[in-house]
């Protein structure tokens, strides 16, 4: 099955549990005790003056008071011209909170139905509950908790049957390849560990190690270190780090990843309202301080991925190769819950590269700009990677 087909019909059976800290901000009652309240009331006189005239003269149906309040908050936030400082209404906030604080888990397997068949096929992810319980690659799913899986089930509906509360058991009835006898396998749902790194030696240049980093999780630094160690043992003397479509993740993970390529020095500068300027440094311990290195970027390279790309370039450790600037997301948001269940997300810090370049709203221009041709798109050729290989291979 092609990767494109698989991506279109595969659902990863997991819910990543994110630990979040939320600060309740009941600012309405607090403001009335502050010395500037009279001034604030006076400034709002014109607001109420305008609404009085609207109440008296508007021909259409007027919004309720809550809608006016929410509209006023949104309008005020728009004056900040910051797309990440936003107001979230209670219903949306409830959904967001459930996603961040939910106790659901998965089994750690891909589920797919090939385009040319009706069988539902499982592929366990190494190190996760499905594999540990005995699910094998290519197993055909027959039933979930005794409920037969028929052709009427969509992949999404099957996924809903499989996922559930962390720590509970789901019984999967499967057929192993080469057998005709179904077996029941108990799988304990849990948090799912999805590797953020894939890597291999390039076929055309077997001395170049290719590392793709899909996101920045708590394990990413160690995963990159393990990849570099393995590639070096296989004979790699140069590396390509692919950060395309990497939307970011944890700040500490970005520093850890950069640390694998950099000696001691700054990785990122964080400017915040409470701490002022703080510098995050790499250590003197690095696996590949001198090996040739290129970093692949695109418009989907964002946040923590931009931190790594910016640090490697500013420290003259690597050049960036891509067909467009990176996304330009270099800020941190705090989430404050309000008294009625709504919330505000407030940008409280911005990131700068070691040379002081602002990431937010600007992004990073590739050093080696690659033009993507229609012919390459039609034939599935990766011109950005090809250009990097050609550039790096010439130096090897």
Phi, psi and omega in degrees: 000136180288156180296326180294316179296317182296318180297329184279340185239006184254138174238130178278123184276082180201158165228117180283122180275124182250126178276123182231147176248128185240135181255124178281130182236096181265070190284337183299313181288327182290324184300330184290348180262356186266155186292339183267013184293321180299315179299318180296318179298319180296319180297331181272357179303319182291331177296311180290328176299316179296316181291330177298317179293322177295316179304321186279337190236345186290134184278335183271185179281131182275147177290155177289168186300322180297319179297322177296317181298312180298320178296321179294320178296313180300316180298321179294319180294329179297333180292342178285342182053041178236110184294348184257352171266105191223161175254132182241126180287162187304316184297314179294321179296322178299317178295318180297318181295320179297320180295324183278330187245007184297156181249024179278155179222176180229186180253348178075057178210151171271143177234133183211156173237109180306147184298334185259017182207177180249347181294143174261121189250139179252146172222109183289149176267127184308137175083004183249172189305319183299313180297316181297328182280343178117007174290132182250155177299129180091359177301139177265125182278122182260319184205157175235118184051040176085351180272118183298141177267109181259175180294343181285340181285135170275163178300321180297320179293322177295320179299320179296326178292324186281319183283157182182193185294137179303135179095347178273165184254136171241134182262117178256126175262120187226160170248120174287151178301137178083004179236162177237015180245121181286146178232148176265131179234123177277125179240127179271119180295145183202175171298144186256131177261109181251118179303137178266354186237134166234150184203159175189164171281142179286136184297315184286335177224085186292003173259004177253124177267129179255125179236121176254126179246114187274334180195171180249098178255177182298335183266356190299319180301314180290324179296319178295318179299316179296320180296315180298318179298314181294315181296321179296320178294332178278353176113007180292136176238353176216161188220149170239123178256115184263111179249016179293138181060021174270111186277001176108210184150228187278137179298313181299326178293322178298317179295319180296319180294313179301327182297337179288341184246344187246148168281189183297135179155181184287142174252316181206149176250127179250123177253120183228166182288329184262325184259353185071231181257129178229135181252129175260124187251151167275164182263178177282346180274118179215146183279318184229076184287339189233345184298141178307139186213135171234148181241126179268131182225162173205191182292346177266000176281114189219160168057241183300328178294324177289328176300311181296314181299316180295321180293316181295326179283312182299326180275009178056038179262332183205157171256154180261134180240129180186178181253000181195163177295159175288173191297318182090043177247099183229051182218163182241135180247136169262144181251122179245120176279136180261171190293337182261010179096351174280180180205161172238136174258119188243124175292118186244350181205153176231152181254140175237149175288167181307329178274004177091012178284128178283131179275321188296124177077357183238314183074189183237131175279135176298145173286324178245102183274130183245129177271125180272122181268154177297325179298321178292319179297317181296330184257007177067028181267135181268092185290330179295313178295319180300318180295318179297317180298316180297317181293312183288322180296329179293333180273343186281000000 
